Amino acid sequence: MIRRNLPFATVAVIVLVAAPLLLEPFRLSLLAKYLCYAIVALGIGLAWGQGGMLTLGQGVFFGLGGYSMAMHLKLTEGGGLPDFMVWSGVEELPALWVPFANPVFALGMAVLGPVAIAAILGTLVFRQRVRGAYFAILTQALAAAMVILLVGQQGLTGGTNGMTNFFDLFGRDLAEDSTQRGLYLVVASVLGVLYLATRQLVNSRYGRLLVAVRDGEDRVRFLGYDPALVKTVTFAASAGMAGLAGALFVPVVGIISPALLGVVPSLELVVAVAVGGRHVLAGAVLGAVVMGYAQTAFSEQFADGWLYLQGALFILVMTLAPKGIIGVAERLRRARTT
């Protein structure tokens, strides 16, 4: 047991102790952003890697969580209506916004809203035995529709620009380095807890049933289980993780907009999981951090062609290591022991 948890403990010490001491505030905030993406990737790893559900619309749930938190932060600023509503000619706070002044409601909606939508969608889709590429296309279409909806509601959501200029979080100044350091520790702790909980789920009887559904759904159904229920629960859990990640992302980065939750960001997260290794939860987390860091490093050094370099990284990993970075590490470990 100790040997099994040693890698997790080592990473936890590095992330929770070493990183805040060694990294400057700007770099620490970037790492917090990568860890927010890692929470989403963890959910994708559960749904896709363990359950075989290629979901290309996690940006929808990430956005729901992000907008829930952004609405709360805008309402705590004081001074009447949020700035973008004033610019859009809105004269009275919409009724939809009123409950989000309560932080408990806002955080609850950030998680339970995505869970409820995913549960409803999963029930409707999986009961009809929709799976594979058809499910992937459906979730991708959901992401595209979400962007269109948000852009079209300028006075309600900020439109294309989204929401930004957040100054206060539960009485703490977001511009203070101490607040950002505290946010980083919260994000890292949430990721650690979710990773342990998800790993426990995967190693449980339910996790084995989920893998069985992935490998032979019809055979599982013939054995008397309900594959639709198993897949719906997993899909809803991954959506809840994405919503929570979105809620954490907003105070860390300071913005939420349709550009952060459409088809392309959703695909980038799936690519990150594939790069890390989708069949292992740690691979999904690692892939999100690696791809996030690569995007930052390439964009800083090669402003005009960083997207090509990021694409080349993906092609290189997938060509030489179909099982991702974790697969390479496992291969090296076996070669060393033989």
C-alpha positions in Angstrom: 0.0 0.0 0.0 2.8 2.4 0.9 4.7 1.7 -2.3 1.5 2.2 -4.3 0.8 5.6 -2.8 4.5 6.8 -2.9 4.2 8.4 -6.4 1.1 10.3 -5.4 2.7 11.4 -2.1 5.8 12.6 -4.0 3.8 14.6 -6.5 1.6 16.1 -3.7 4.7 17.3 -1.9 6.1 18.9 -5.0 2.8 20.5 -5.9 1.7 21.7 -2.5 5.0 22.5 -0.9 7.8 23.0 -3.5 5.8 24.9 -6.2 4.5 27.7 -4.0 8.0 28.3 -2.6 9.9 28.1 -5.9 7.6 29.7 -8.5 7.0 33.4 -8.8 3.3 34.5 -8.5 2.7 34.6 -12.3 4.1 31.2 -12.9 2.2 29.8 -9.9 -1.1 31.2 -11.4 -0.3 29.5 -14.7 0.3 26.2 -12.9 -3.1 26.7 -11.1 -4.7 27.2 -14.5 -3.1 23.9 -15.8 -4.4 22.1 -12.7 -7.9 23.4 -13.4 -7.6 21.8 -16.9 -6.3 18.7 -15.2 -9.5 18.4 -13.2 -11.5 18.4 -16.5 -9.1 15.9 -18.0 -9.5 13.6 -15.0 -13.3 13.5 -15.8 -12.5 12.8 -19.4 -10.1 10.0 -18.4 -12.9 8.5 -16.3 -15.6 8.8 -19.1 -13.4 8.0 -22.1 -10.5 6.0 -20.8 -12.4 3.8 -18.4 -16.0 4.0 -19.9 -15.2 4.3 -23.6 -17.4 7.5 -23.9 -15.5 9.9 -26.2 -17.0 13.2 -25.0 -16.1 16.2 -27.1 -18.2 18.7 -25.3 -16.7 19.0 -21.8 -16.3 22.7 -22.5 -20.0 23.0 -22.0 -19.9 21.8 -18.4 -16.7 23.7 -17.7 -18.4 26.9 -19.0 -21.5 26.3 -16.9 -19.3 26.1 -13.8 -17.3 29.1 -14.9 -20.3 31.3 -15.6 -21.9 30.4 -12.3 -18.9 31.6 -10.4 -18.5 34.7 -12.6 -22.1 35.7 -12.0 -21.5 35.5 -8.3 -18.3 37.5 -8.4 -19.9 40.2 -10.5 -22.8 40.5 -8.0 -20.4 40.9 -5.1 -18.7 43.9 -6.6 -21.4 46.3 -5.5 -22.3 49.4 -7.4 -25.4 48.1 -9.1 -25.5 46.2 -12.4 -22.4 44.4 -13.8 -20.4 46.6 -16.2 -21.3 44.7 -19.4 -25.0 45.0 -18.6 -24.7 48.8 -18.3 -22.9 48.9 -21.7 -25.6 46.7 -23.2 -28.4 49.0 -22.0 -29.9 46.6 -19.4 -31.7 48.6 -16.8 -32.6 46.0 -14.2 -30.9 42.9 -12.9 -32.3 39.8 -14.7 -34.2 37.4 -12.4 -31.9 34.6 -13.4 -29.0 36.4 -11.8 -30.5 37.1 -8.4 -29.9 33.7 -6.7 -26.2 33.8 -7.7 -25.6 36.5 -5.1 -25.5 33.6 -2.6 -22.1 31.9 -2.8 -23.5 28.5 -1.7 -26.1 28.6 -4.5 -23.4 29.7 -7.1 -21.1 26.9 -6.1 -23.9 24.4 -6.0 -25.0 25.3 -9.5 -21.5 25.2 -10.7 -21.4 21.5 -9.9 -25.0 20.3 -9.8 -26.0 22.2 -12.9 -23.6 20.2 -15.2 -24.4 17.0 -13.3 -28.1 17.4 -13.9 -27.7 18.3 -17.6 -25.3 15.4 -18.2 -27.7 13.0 -16.3 -30.7 14.1 -18.4 -28.7 13.9 -21.7 -27.1 10.6 -20.7 -30.5 9.1 -19.9 -32.0 10.1 -23.2 -29.0 9.1 -25.3 -27.7 5.9 -23.6 -31.3 4.5 -23.3 -31.4 4.7 -27.1 -28.0 2.9 -27.2 -26.2 5.8 -28.9 -22.5 5.3 -28.6 -19.1 5.6 -30.3 -18.7 8.3 -32.9 -22.4 9.2 -32.7 -22.2 10.1 -29.1 -18.9 12.1 -29.7 -20.6 14.1 -32.5 -23.6 14.8 -30.3 -21.5 16.2 -27.5 -19.5 18.3 -30.0 -22.7 19.7 -31.3 -23.8 20.6 -27.8 -20.6 22.6 -27.3 -21.2 24.5 -30.6 -24.8 25.3 -29.6 -23.6 26.5 -26.2 -21.3 29.0 -27.7 -24.0 30.3 -30.0 -26.4 30.7 -27.1 -23.8 32.6 -25.0 -22.8 34.9 -27.8 -26.4 35.7 -28.6 -27.2 36.8 -25.1 -25.0 39.9 -24.8 -27.0 41.5 -22.0 -27.2 38.3 -20.0 -23.8 36.7 -20.4 -21.5 39.4 -21.8 -21.7 38.0 -25.3 -18.4 37.3 -27.2 -16.3 39.1 -24.6 -17.7 37.1 -21.7 -17.1 38.3 -18.2 -13.9 39.7 -16.7 -12.5 42.3 -14.3 -13.2 40.4 -11.0 -11.8 42.1 -8.0 -13.0 40.3 -4.9 -13.5 36.6 -3.8 -15.1 36.1 -0.4 -13.7 39.3 0.9 -10.2 38.7 -0.4 -8.5 40.9 -3.1 -7.9 38.8 -6.1 -4.9 41.0 -7.1 -3.0 40.0 -4.0 -0.3 37.4 -4.3 -1.4 35.8 -1.1 -4.9 35.3 -2.5 -3.6 33.7 -5.7 -1.3 31.5 -3.7 -4.3 30.4 -1.6 -6.3 29.7 -4.8 -3.5 27.6 -6.1 -3.5 25.5 -3.0 -7.2 25.1 -3.1 -7.1 24.0 -6.8 -4.2 21.6 -6.1 -6.0 20.1 -3.1 -9.3 19.7 -5.0 -7.5 17.9 -7.8 -5.7 15.6 -5.3 -9.0 14.7 -3.5 -10.8 14.1 -6.8 -8.0 12.0 -8.1 -8.0 9.8 -5.0 -11.8 9.5 -5.1 -11.8 8.6 -8.8 -9.0 6.1 -8.4 -10.9 4.4 -5.7 -14.0 4.4 -7.9 -12.1 2.8 -10.8 -10.7 0.1 -8.5 -14.1 -0.7 -7.0 -16.7 -3.2 -8.3 -18.4 -0.3 -10.1 -15.1 0.5 -11.9 -14.7 -3.0 -13.1 -18.3 -2.9 -14.3 -17.6 0.3 -16.1 -14.6 -1.2 -17.9 -16.8 -4.3 -18.8 -19.4 -2.0 -20.3 -16.6 -0.3 -22.4 -15.3 -3.6 -23.6 -18.6 -5.4 -24.2 -21.8 -3.5 -23.5 -24.1 -6.1 -24.9 -22.6 -8.9 -22.9 -23.0 -6.8 -19.7 -26.6 -6.2 -20.6 -27.2 -9.9 -21.1 -25.8 -10.5 -17.6 -28.6 -8.4 -16.1 -26.9 -5.1 -15.6 -28.0 -1.7 -16.9 -25.2 -0.3 -19.1 -27.2 2.9 -19.7 -27.3 3.7 -16.0 -23.6 2.9 -15.5 -22.6 5.2 -18.4 -25.0 7.9 -17.3 -23.6 8.0 -13.7 -20.0 8.2 -15.1 -20.9 10.9 -17.6 -22.6 13.0 -14.9 -19.6 12.6 -12.6 -17.2 13.8 -15.3 -19.5 16.7 -16.0 -19.5 17.6 -12.3 -15.7 17.6 -12.3 -15.7 19.9 -15.3 -18.1 22.3 -13.7 -16.1 22.5 -10.5 -12.9 23.1 -12.6 -14.7 26.0 -14.3 -15.7 27.6 -11.0 -12.1 27.4 -9.8 -10.8 28.6 -13.2 -12.6 32.0 -13.1 -10.9 33.5 -10.0 -7.6 32.0 -11.0 -7.5 33.4 -14.5 -9.9 36.3 -14.2 -12.0 35.7 -17.2 -14.7 33.4 -18.7 -15.9 33.7 -22.3 -17.4 31.5 -25.1 -13.9 31.1 -26.6 -12.8 29.1 -23.6 -15.6 26.5 -23.8 -16.4 25.8 -27.4 -15.6 23.0 -29.7 -11.8 23.7 -30.0 -11.1 23.9 -26.3 -13.1 20.7 -25.7 -11.0 19.0 -28.4 -7.8 20.3 -26.9 -8.7 18.7 -23.6 -9.3 15.4 -25.3 -6.0 15.7 -27.1 -4.3 16.4 -23.8 -5.8 13.2 -22.3 -4.6 11.2 -25.3 -1.1 12.6 -25.0 -0.9 11.7 -21.3 -2.5 8.3 -21.7 -6.2 7.9 -21.5 -6.4 4.5 -19.9 -4.6 5.7 -16.7 -6.1 8.5 -14.6 -2.6 9.9 -13.8 -2.0 10.0 -17.6 -5.0 12.3 -18.1 -3.8 14.7 -15.4 -0.2 14.6 -16.7 -1.4 15.2 -20.2 -3.4 18.3 -19.3 -0.4 19.8 -17.4 2.1 19.0 -20.2 -0.1 20.4 -23.0 -0.9 23.5 -20.9 2.8 24.1 -20.3 3.6 23.4 -24.0 1.0 25.9 -25.1 2.5 28.6 -22.9 6.1 27.8 -23.7 5.5 27.6 -27.5 3.4 30.8 -27.5 6.1 32.7 -25.6 9.0 31.6 -27.8 7.2 31.2 -31.1 4.3 33.6 -31.2 3.6 33.0 -34.9 3.8 29.3 -35.1 3.1 27.8 -31.7 -0.1 26.0 -32.8 2.0 24.1 -35.4 4.5 23.1 -32.7 1.7 22.0 -30.4 0.2 19.9 -33.2 3.6 18.4 -33.9 3.9 17.4 -30.2 0.6 15.6 -30.4 1.5 13.8 -33.6 4.9 12.8 -32.3 3.5 11.4 -29.1 0.7 9.5 -30.8 3.0 8.1 -33.5 5.7 6.9 -31.1 3.6 6.3 -28.1 0.0 5.4 -28.8 -0.6 4.8 -25.1 0.7 8.3 -24.3 3.4 9.5 -21.9 2.3 7.1 -19.2 2.7 4.2 -21.7 6.3 5.3 -22.4 7.1 5.4 -18.7 5.6 2.0 -18.2 7.6 0.6 -21.1 10.8 2.0 -19.7 10.0 0.6 -16.2 9.5 -2.9 -17.6 12.7 -2.7 -19.7 14.6 -1.7 -16.5 13.3 -4.6 -14.5 14.0 -7.3 -17.1 
